Amino acid sequence: MLKIYPKKCTKCSKGFSKGIVIDGGQEYYCSEKCCLEQHKEEKVFPIKDKLVTYSEFLKIIKEDQDIFNEEEIFEWYAFTEWYVPDLQNGEAAYDSVGTKVYATFNIHNYIWDEQQ
């Protein structure tokens, strides 16, 4: 059985089903570790009218959960979960090491198979 995932991590290239999406899908990360490694100390995360590092961003949201609504952070940052059936027509999925595959649903045994 081929296990496929709807997203591919921007940093490590592995396929995954839950993780971080940045800037409406410009970047995807399977973990905070990958996001931290990708951005290191870059000040690229907008919050409170300034740019902060990812480490600073995590500290701010840990201290103030209400900031998601006040600053509209949810528009560019989210931790969420995806499912293979969410894929649009012809959209590729990824296996556990990030290789692109095109999935079809096998109704007879309810598993996902790689297209031939």
Sequence and secondary structure as in RCSB ss.txt:
>XXXX:A:sequence
MLKIYPKKCTKCSKGFSKGIVIDGGQEYYCSEKCCLEQHKEEKVFPIKDKLVTYSEFLKIIKEDQDIFNEEEIFE
WYAFTEWYVPDLQNGEAAYDSVGTKVYATFNIHNYIWDEQQ
>XXXX:A:secstr
    BSEE TTT  EESEEEEEGGGTEEESSHHHHHHHHTT   EEETTEEE HHHHHHHHHH TTHHHHTTGGG
TEEEEE  GGG  TT  EE TT  EE EEEETTTTEEEE  
